[in-house]
Amino acid sequence: MIYNPHIQQLFTENGTLIKRFQCPLNKQWADLARTEHLKYRLCETCTNTVLDTALFDDAELLEIVQTKPGTCLKLDFNQPNLTITYHTNEECKQQP
């Protein structure tokens, strides 16, 4: 996954947009309600499911977000499957 913090967008490794981050609540992972699944938690304020992107691959996240666009995502800038960039999605598509 590739994340651009300036435009708050998450892309697949080939530059396909997964999701734009725009939550005004700015909740911390520890503040979210635990569920029986380790991969996600529940925001009790908006009742959305929040997925931990460290536990998914690009294809899984893209499919979930396309199926349920209101799904929220949690990012950790130190997670191993995330690259931070300042490129646009078109530039991401052109990178090897």
N, CA, C and O of each residue as an XYZ file, in Angstrom:
384
protein
N       0.824     -1.168      0.000
C       0.000      0.000      0.000
C       0.875      1.240      0.000
O       1.984      1.248      0.534
N       0.347      2.281     -0.612
C       1.054      3.547     -0.685
C       0.122      4.631     -0.136
O      -1.030      4.742     -0.555
N       0.632      5.423      0.799
C      -0.185      6.485      1.390
C       0.467      7.832      1.161
O       1.667      8.000      1.380
N      -0.335      8.793      0.717
C       0.129     10.156      0.539
C      -0.538     11.013      1.611
O      -1.734     11.288      1.514
N       0.216     11.444      2.641
C      -0.381     12.210      3.733
C      -0.838     13.615      3.337
O      -1.710     14.183      3.996
N      -0.271     14.179      2.283
C      -0.681     15.522      1.862
C      -2.097     15.525      1.307
O      -2.868     16.449      1.565
N      -2.437     14.504      0.553
C      -3.786     14.432     -0.023
C      -4.645     13.397      0.699
O      -5.800     13.183      0.331
N      -4.092     12.763      1.712
C      -4.773     11.793      2.572
C      -5.452     10.683      1.756
O      -6.623     10.366      1.962
N      -4.691     10.110      0.834
C      -5.204      9.036      0.006
C      -4.317      7.798      0.105
O      -3.092      7.884      0.195
N      -4.985      6.643      0.085
C      -4.313      5.347      0.139
C      -4.480      4.665     -1.210
O      -5.587      4.573     -1.740
N      -3.367      4.187     -1.759
C      -3.345      3.545     -3.073
C      -2.819      2.121     -2.967
O      -2.127      1.769     -2.011
N      -3.159      1.304     -3.968
C      -2.527     -0.003     -4.090
C      -1.101      0.226     -4.592
O      -0.737      1.345     -4.955
N      -0.309     -0.822     -4.609
C       1.067     -0.715     -5.095
C       1.124     -0.293     -6.564
O       2.124      0.277     -7.001
N       0.057     -0.567     -7.337
C       0.062     -0.178     -8.752
C      -0.620      1.169     -8.997
O      -0.842      1.550    -10.147
N      -0.957      1.896     -7.914
C      -1.473      3.251     -8.057
C      -2.980      3.400     -8.088
O      -3.479      4.502     -8.311
N      -3.718      2.324     -7.870
C      -5.179      2.405     -7.839
C      -5.620      2.964     -6.488
O      -5.180      2.495     -5.438
N      -6.484      3.956     -6.525
C      -6.973      4.561     -5.286
C      -7.820      3.561     -4.506
O      -8.766      2.985     -5.042
N      -7.472      3.361     -3.234
C      -8.269      2.523     -2.338
C      -9.280      3.398     -1.610
O     -10.479      3.116     -1.617
N      -8.786      4.468     -0.979
C      -9.681      5.304     -0.174
C      -9.013      6.632      0.142
O      -7.794      6.730      0.282
N      -9.864      7.656      0.249
C      -9.421      8.959      0.743
C      -9.842      9.040      2.203
O     -10.992      8.759      2.540
N      -8.921      9.421      3.058
C      -9.205      9.536      4.484
C      -9.830     10.901      4.750
O      -9.267     11.934      4.389
N     -11.004     10.892      5.387
C     -11.676     12.156      5.646
C     -12.523     12.112      6.914
O     -13.518     12.832      7.000
N     -12.171     11.309      7.881
C     -12.936     11.194      9.117
C     -12.710     12.426      9.999
O     -11.572     12.730     10.357
N     -13.778     13.128     10.347
C     -13.630     14.298     11.218
C     -13.496     13.923     12.701
O     -13.192     14.779     13.532
N     -13.720     12.655     13.027
C     -13.717     12.229     14.429
C     -12.313     12.009     14.981
O     -12.087     12.153     16.183
N     -11.369     11.660     14.109
C      -9.977     11.454     14.498
C      -9.839     10.534     15.722
O      -9.171     10.873     16.698
N     -10.473      9.387     15.646
C     -10.444      8.417     16.749
C      -9.124      7.652     16.756
O      -8.522      7.414     15.708
N      -8.693      7.278     17.937
C      -7.520      6.424     18.097
C      -7.988      4.972     18.129
O      -9.099      4.689     18.579
N      -7.157      4.056     17.657
C      -7.493      2.630     17.620
C      -7.910      2.135     19.008
O      -8.852      1.351     19.131
N      -7.226      2.579     20.026
C      -7.519      2.146     21.401
C      -8.892      2.629     21.884
O      -9.459      2.061     22.816
N      -9.418      3.673     21.250
C     -10.724      4.214     21.632
C     -11.888      3.486     20.977
O     -13.042      3.697     21.352
N     -11.600      2.638     20.010
C     -12.650      1.935     19.276
C     -13.058      0.664     20.010
O     -12.253      0.048     20.709
N     -14.314      0.286     19.841
C     -14.834     -0.912     20.508
C     -14.233     -2.165     19.877
O     -14.240     -2.328     18.657
N     -13.725     -3.029     20.715
C     -13.162     -4.303     20.240
C     -14.284     -5.203     19.717
O     -15.426     -5.135     20.170
N     -13.924     -6.032     18.763
C     -14.854     -7.025     18.227
C     -14.203     -8.396     18.384
O     -13.075     -8.505     18.865
N     -14.904     -9.414     17.985
C     -14.331    -10.756     18.074
C     -13.242    -10.983     17.028
O     -12.494    -11.958     17.107
N     -13.154    -10.095     16.062
C     -12.147    -10.195     15.006
C     -11.012     -9.211     15.270
O     -11.263     -8.051     15.596
N      -9.784     -9.657     15.134
C      -8.635     -8.792     15.370
C      -8.413     -7.782     14.246
O      -7.742     -6.769     14.444
N      -8.976     -8.055     13.064
C      -8.731     -7.206     11.910
C      -9.518     -5.905     11.923
O      -9.191     -4.984     11.175
N     -10.538     -5.811     12.751
C     -11.310     -4.573     12.768
C     -11.921     -4.296     14.128
O     -12.033     -5.171     14.988
N     -12.313     -3.033     14.283
C     -13.000     -2.565     15.485
C     -14.196     -1.734     15.047
O     -14.398     -1.502     13.855
N     -14.975     -1.294     16.002
C     -16.195     -0.547     15.717
C     -16.111      0.848     16.322
O     -15.759      1.007     17.491
N     -16.436      1.850     15.522
C     -16.541      3.213     16.030
C     -17.954      3.368     16.574
O     -18.925      3.323     15.819
N     -18.065      3.547     17.858
C     -19.381      3.659     18.479
C     -20.031      5.023     18.236
O     -21.232      5.178     18.458
N     -19.269      5.993     17.792
C     -19.820      7.311     17.483
C     -20.581      7.296     16.162
O     -21.710      7.781     16.085
N     -19.962      6.739     15.123
C     -20.609      6.724     13.801
C     -21.103      5.332     13.398
O     -21.772      5.190     12.375
N     -20.789      4.330     14.173
C     -21.151      2.913     13.973
C     -20.495      2.274     12.749
O     -20.944      1.220     12.297
N     -19.452      2.882     12.209
C     -18.726      2.276     11.096
C     -17.708      1.264     11.598
O     -17.185      1.376     12.707
N     -17.444      0.286     10.765
C     -16.365     -0.656     11.007
C     -15.057      0.002     10.588
O     -15.000      0.679      9.562
N     -14.005     -0.196     11.382
C     -12.690      0.362     11.081
C     -11.718     -0.800     10.919
O     -11.490     -1.561     11.859
N     -11.146     -0.934      9.723
C     -10.232     -2.032      9.421
C      -8.797     -1.633      9.698
O      -8.398     -0.503      9.415
N      -8.022     -2.548     10.247
C      -6.590     -2.342     10.466
C      -5.866     -2.720      9.181
O      -5.733     -3.905      8.878
N      -5.398     -1.741      8.424
C      -4.796     -1.997      7.115
C      -3.527     -2.838      7.186
O      -3.121     -3.423      6.182
N      -2.900     -2.909      8.345
C      -1.695     -3.729      8.484
C      -2.003     -5.213      8.321
O      -1.101     -6.008      8.058
N      -3.267     -5.588      8.475
C      -3.660     -7.000      8.434
C      -4.339     -7.402      7.127
O      -4.895     -8.495      7.027
N      -4.295     -6.530      6.132
C      -4.904     -6.798      4.830
C      -3.894     -6.523      3.733
O      -2.937     -5.774      3.928
N      -4.117     -7.138      2.569
C      -3.295     -6.764      1.420
C      -4.107     -5.804      0.545
O      -5.293     -5.583      0.790
N      -3.466     -5.247     -0.460
C      -4.092     -4.244     -1.324
C      -5.409     -4.738     -1.926
O      -6.423     -4.042     -1.876
N      -5.384     -5.930     -2.486
C      -6.564     -6.466     -3.175
C      -7.745     -6.638     -2.217
O      -8.884     -6.325     -2.566
N      -7.470     -7.132     -1.023
C      -8.540     -7.311     -0.027
C      -9.172     -5.968      0.335
O     -10.395     -5.836      0.350
N      -8.336     -4.977      0.626
C      -8.857     -3.665      1.005
C      -9.645     -3.016     -0.125
O     -10.719     -2.457      0.101
N      -9.113     -3.091     -1.335
C      -9.788     -2.508     -2.484
C     -11.167     -3.146     -2.672
O     -12.146     -2.440     -2.914
N     -11.249     -4.458     -2.563
C     -12.533     -5.152     -2.723
C     -13.524     -4.743     -1.627
O     -14.694     -4.486     -1.909
N     -13.054     -4.684     -0.392
C     -13.923     -4.311      0.721
C     -14.441     -2.890      0.554
O     -15.637     -2.644      0.711
N     -13.552     -1.950      0.237
C     -13.948     -0.545      0.109
C     -14.858     -0.334     -1.103
O     -15.759      0.503     -1.057
N     -14.635     -1.079     -2.179
C     -15.517     -0.967     -3.340
C     -16.906     -1.511     -3.021
O     -17.911     -0.989     -3.503
N     -16.955     -2.567     -2.204
C     -18.234     -3.156     -1.818
C     -18.957     -2.301     -0.783
O     -20.171     -2.114     -0.854
N     -18.193     -1.783      0.182
C     -18.745     -0.954      1.256
C     -17.931      0.333      1.367
O     -17.014      0.408      2.185
N     -18.249      1.350      0.554
C     -17.458      2.583      0.525
C     -17.370      3.315      1.864
O     -16.432      4.085      2.070
N     -18.300      3.102      2.765
C     -18.280      3.769      4.059
C     -17.335      3.149      5.067
O     -17.201      3.654      6.182
N     -16.675      2.060      4.690
C     -15.727      1.403      5.589
C     -14.573      2.342      5.911
O     -14.023      2.992      5.023
N     -14.216      2.406      7.171
C     -13.098      3.252      7.605
C     -11.832      2.406      7.744
O     -11.894      1.200      7.984
N     -10.696      3.060      7.589
C      -9.410      2.365      7.648
C      -8.504      3.000      8.684
O      -8.512      4.214      8.891
N      -7.724      2.148      9.329
C      -6.710      2.596     10.289
C      -5.340      2.385      9.662
O      -5.044      1.310      9.141
N      -4.508      3.414      9.716
C      -3.135      3.332      9.223
C      -2.168      3.560     10.364
O      -2.424      4.354     11.269
N      -1.062      2.856     10.307
C       0.054      3.104     11.210
C       1.248      3.368     10.297
O       1.628      2.496      9.517
N       1.834      4.537     10.381
C       2.923      4.890      9.471
C       4.106      3.934      9.567
O       4.957      3.925      8.677
N       4.178      3.137     10.616
C       5.280      2.187     10.782
C       4.927      0.766     10.365
O       5.748     -0.136     10.527
N       3.739      0.543      9.839
C       3.372     -0.833      9.469
C       4.190     -1.279      8.258
O       4.477     -0.476      7.371
N       4.564     -2.559      8.221
C       5.486     -3.039      7.182
C       4.928     -3.031      5.767
O       5.703     -2.994      4.811
N       3.609     -3.065      5.601
C       3.036     -3.121      4.256
C       2.627     -1.741      3.740
O       1.774     -1.640      2.858
N       3.226     -0.679      4.281
C       2.852      0.685      3.892
C       4.084      1.482      3.492
O       5.108      1.472      4.175
N       3.953      2.173      2.365
C       4.975      3.095      1.899
C       4.366      4.492      1.935
O       3.247      4.695      1.465
N       5.092      5.443      2.485
C       4.648      6.832      2.508
C       5.257      7.528      1.299
O       6.452      7.393      1.035
N       4.436      8.272      0.568
C       4.920      8.976     -0.623
C       4.236     10.328     -0.720
O       3.246     10.593     -0.038
N       4.778     11.171     -1.574
C       4.152     12.458     -1.843
C       3.829     12.579     -3.330
O       3.609     13.678     -3.839
N       3.802     11.435     -4.022
C       3.458     11.388     -5.436
C       1.945     11.373     -5.604
O       1.215     10.979     -4.694
N       1.482     11.801     -6.761
C       0.064     11.687     -7.102
C      -0.223     10.245     -7.503
O       0.706      9.455     -7.676
N      -1.496      9.895     -7.653
C      -1.813      8.519     -8.048
C      -1.298      8.220     -9.451
O      -0.934      7.077     -9.731
N      -1.256      9.201    -10.336
C      -0.715      8.969    -11.684
C       0.782      8.673    -11.601
O       1.281      7.816    -12.330
N       1.491      9.365    -10.734
C       2.922      9.112    -10.554
C       3.140      7.749     -9.913
O       4.120      7.077    -10.232
N       2.251      7.323     -9.014
C       2.354      6.005     -8.401
C       2.216      4.917     -9.465
O       2.920      3.909     -9.417
N       1.315      5.117    -10.418
C       1.102      4.128    -11.471
C       2.333      3.979    -12.355
O       2.574      2.905    -12.907
N       3.116      5.049    -12.495
C       4.284      5.042    -13.355
C       5.533      4.501    -12.688
O       6.514      4.197    -13.366
N       5.512      4.376    -11.353
C       6.689      3.889    -10.640
C       6.831      2.388    -10.835
O       5.828      1.683    -10.945
N       8.085      1.879    -10.880
C       8.269      0.431    -11.045
C       7.838     -0.329     -9.821
O       7.927     -1.557     -9.793
